[in-house]
């Protein structure tokens, strides 16, 4: 009996010593601290940038009665200025009432974007000023700002929690404009993003109006790795639902090609007006 008590006591001492040793050991040399919310959003803005791409996109607009309209769009993108500027052009192929309509975007990293819209019926190109970026993109629930990379320095970022969304482990980050002018131009008082820890893409987003009420919800799905060496992804399906009027818009990329040699001529107002 005395021997068994001694053995139990000895085992307890050994276990206690091992526990103390584990607590005293330093973290593995390759352990990385969690990125800050701003660093996460920096990665998000980089992950969506492709050296160049060409795509065919189906845009479906659903009204509050459930009736839908479909539009087919071609899109091309290309990076300039060492990746600090992304140029994009959209051309509507159908239906007939929007055929030939084009949108040209110069998405800058540190200044307000330049946007031009060509209306074939008027044979006229009009410019969308930065204060109008909260307007709907061609009648959809996506605004021009929703489809662009924001000026990151104009916002503050807070890590709210960590949870899963769309089958991905995510960081949940609140994004707030630093001043009223930024919020007014953006159209939102707050945005909340669910960012995939693995891919650094936004899989879900909530957008709040200027009064702080929930306005829209974004769900992004079917992410495709288009540039493996640089880990660049693009969502093949994006759905934006207006929570206040029950309207919805869906963008589905039916064909996407990684095309770093996309023609520079595409990204001019002269090409826009052809």
C-alpha positions in Angstrom: 0.0 0.0 0.0 2.8 2.4 1.0 4.6 1.6 -2.2 1.5 2.3 -4.4 1.0 5.7 -2.7 4.6 6.5 -3.3 4.3 5.7 -7.0 1.2 7.8 -7.4 2.9 10.7 -5.7 6.0 10.3 -7.9 3.8 10.3 -11.1 2.0 13.5 -9.9 5.3 15.2 -9.4 6.5 14.2 -12.9 3.3 15.4 -14.5 3.4 18.7 -12.6 7.0 19.2 -13.7 6.1 18.5 -17.4 3.3 21.0 -17.2 5.5 23.7 -15.8 8.1 22.9 -18.4 5.5 23.3 -21.2 4.4 26.7 -19.9 8.0 27.8 -19.7 8.9 26.8 -23.2 9.0 29.6 -25.8 6.6 29.6 -28.8 7.8 27.9 -31.9 10.1 30.0 -34.0 7.7 29.9 -36.9 4.6 31.0 -35.0 3.2 34.1 -36.5 1.2 36.8 -34.7 -2.4 37.3 -36.0 -2.5 40.1 -38.5 -4.2 43.4 -37.5 -7.6 44.3 -39.0 -5.9 46.8 -41.3 -3.3 44.3 -42.5 -6.2 41.8 -43.2 -7.9 44.4 -45.4 -4.7 45.2 -47.1 -4.4 41.5 -48.1 -8.0 41.5 -49.2 -7.4 44.4 -51.6 -4.3 42.7 -53.0 -5.9 39.3 -53.3 -8.6 40.5 -55.7 -6.1 42.2 -58.1 -5.2 40.3 -61.2 -2.5 41.4 -63.7 -5.2 41.1 -66.3 -8.4 39.3 -67.0 -11.3 38.9 -69.4 -14.7 37.6 -68.5 -18.3 37.1 -69.5 -20.7 37.9 -66.7 -24.5 37.4 -66.4 -26.2 40.0 -64.2 -29.6 39.2 -62.9 -31.8 41.9 -61.3 -34.7 40.7 -59.2 -37.4 43.2 -58.2 -39.4 43.2 -55.0 -42.1 41.1 -56.7 -39.7 38.4 -57.7 -39.6 39.3 -61.4 -36.1 39.1 -62.9 -34.2 40.7 -65.8 -31.0 39.3 -67.2 -28.1 41.2 -68.8 -25.0 39.8 -70.4 -21.8 41.7 -69.9 -18.2 41.4 -71.1 -15.5 42.7 -68.7 -11.8 43.2 -69.0 -9.3 44.3 -66.3 -5.6 45.2 -66.1 -3.2 46.5 -63.5 -1.1 49.6 -64.1 1.4 51.7 -62.0 2.9 48.6 -60.4 -0.6 47.4 -59.3 -1.7 50.8 -57.8 -4.3 51.3 -60.5 -6.8 48.8 -61.8 -8.5 49.7 -65.0 -11.8 47.9 -65.9 -14.2 48.1 -68.8 -17.7 46.6 -68.9 -19.6 46.3 -72.2 -23.3 45.2 -72.2 -24.2 42.7 -74.9 -27.9 42.1 -74.2 -30.8 42.8 -73.9 -31.4 45.2 -76.7 -32.3 48.2 -74.5 -28.8 48.3 -73.0 -26.7 46.7 -75.8 -23.6 48.7 -76.4 -23.6 50.5 -73.1 -20.2 50.7 -71.6 -18.5 51.6 -68.3 -14.9 52.4 -67.9 -13.3 52.5 -64.5 -9.9 53.7 -63.3 -9.7 52.3 -59.8 -6.9 54.1 -58.0 -5.3 53.0 -54.7 -5.0 56.4 -53.0 -7.3 58.8 -54.8 -10.9 59.0 -56.0 -11.7 56.7 -58.9 -12.4 57.9 -62.5 -15.6 56.4 -64.0 -17.1 57.0 -67.4 -20.4 55.7 -68.7 -21.2 55.5 -72.5 -24.8 55.6 -73.5 -25.2 54.5 -77.2 -28.7 55.9 -77.6 -27.4 59.4 -76.9 -23.9 58.7 -78.4 -22.6 60.4 -75.3 -20.1 59.6 -72.6 -20.8 61.0 -69.1 -18.5 61.0 -66.2 -19.5 59.7 -62.7 -17.9 61.9 -60.1 -16.6 60.5 -56.8 -19.6 61.8 -54.9 -21.9 59.6 -57.0 -20.1 56.3 -56.4 -22.9 55.2 -54.0 -25.3 55.1 -57.0 -26.4 51.8 -58.3 -24.3 50.2 -61.1 -26.6 50.0 -64.1 -29.8 49.6 -62.1 -28.4 46.9 -59.8 -28.1 46.7 -56.0 -24.4 47.0 -56.4 -23.1 50.5 -56.3 -20.1 51.7 -58.2 -18.2 51.8 -54.9 -19.1 48.2 -54.1 -17.3 47.0 -57.2 -14.1 49.0 -56.6 -11.3 48.7 -54.1 -11.7 51.5 -51.5 -9.1 53.9 -50.4 -8.0 52.0 -47.3 -6.7 55.1 -45.4 -10.2 56.7 -45.4 -11.5 54.0 -43.0 -10.9 52.5 -39.6 -10.9 48.7 -39.0 -11.9 46.7 -35.9 -11.8 43.0 -35.4 -15.2 42.1 -33.9 -14.9 38.3 -33.6 -14.0 35.1 -35.5 -16.6 32.8 -36.9 -17.4 30.7 -40.0 -19.2 31.9 -43.0 -19.8 30.2 -46.4 -17.8 27.2 -45.1 -14.7 29.3 -44.4 -13.1 30.2 -41.0 -13.3 34.0 -41.0 -12.3 37.2 -39.3 -15.3 39.5 -38.8 -14.2 43.1 -39.3 -16.1 46.4 -38.9 -15.2 49.1 -41.4 -16.1 52.7 -40.5 -15.5 55.9 -42.5 -13.1 58.3 -40.8 -15.3 61.3 -41.6 -18.7 62.3 -42.8 -17.6 63.2 -46.3 -16.2 59.7 -46.8 -19.3 58.1 -45.4 -21.6 60.3 -47.6 -19.6 59.4 -50.8 -19.4 55.7 -49.9 -23.1 55.6 -49.0 -22.7 53.7 -45.7 -22.2 54.5 -42.1 -20.6 51.0 -41.5 -19.7 47.9 -43.3 -19.0 44.5 -41.7 -17.0 41.9 -43.6 -16.4 38.2 -43.1 -12.9 37.6 -44.4 -11.7 34.1 -45.2 -8.5 33.3 -43.1 -7.4 31.0 -45.8 -8.0 33.0 -49.0 -8.2 36.6 -47.7 -11.4 37.2 -49.6 -14.7 38.7 -48.4 -17.3 35.9 -48.3 -20.1 37.9 -46.6 -20.7 41.6 -46.1 -23.3 43.7 -44.3 -23.8 47.4 -45.3 -25.5 49.9 -43.1 -27.2 53.1 -44.3 -26.4 56.6 -43.1 -28.9 56.2 -40.2 -27.2 53.0 -39.1 -29.9 50.6 -40.3 -29.0 47.5 -42.2 -29.3 48.2 -45.9 -27.7 45.4 -47.9 -26.2 42.0 -47.5 -23.5 40.5 -49.8 -22.8 36.8 -50.3 -19.8 35.8 -52.4 -19.3 32.2 -53.5 -17.4 29.9 -55.8 -14.0 31.5 -55.5 -11.6 30.5 -58.3 -7.9 30.7 -58.0 -6.9 32.5 -61.2 -3.2 33.3 -60.5 -1.8 30.5 -58.3 1.7 31.9 -57.8 0.3 35.2 -56.4 -2.7 33.6 -54.7 -5.2 35.8 -56.6 -8.9 34.8 -56.3 -12.1 36.0 -57.8 -15.7 35.1 -56.8 -17.6 33.5 -59.6 -20.9 34.4 -57.9 -21.8 37.5 -56.0 -25.3 38.2 -54.7 -26.4 41.6 -53.2 -29.7 41.7 -51.4 -31.4 45.0 -50.4 -32.8 44.3 -46.9 -35.0 47.4 -47.1 -36.8 47.0 -50.4 -36.3 43.2 -51.0 -34.6 43.7 -54.4 -31.6 41.6 -55.3 -28.8 41.5 -57.9 -26.7 38.5 -58.8 -23.4 38.6 -60.8 -22.3 35.2 -62.2 -19.0 34.9 -64.0 -19.8 32.4 -66.7 -16.3 32.5 -68.3 -13.2 34.0 -66.8 -9.7 34.0 -68.2 -6.5 35.1 -66.6 -5.1 37.5 -69.3 -2.1 39.6 -68.2 -1.6 40.7 -71.8 -5.1 42.2 -72.2 -4.9 45.0 -74.8 -4.3 48.5 -73.4 -6.6 49.9 -76.1 -9.6 48.5 -74.2 -9.1 51.0 -71.3 -9.7 54.2 -73.2 -12.8 56.4 -73.8 -12.2 56.0 -77.5 -12.7 52.2 -77.2 -15.6 52.8 -74.8 -17.4 54.8 -77.5 -17.0 52.3 -80.4 
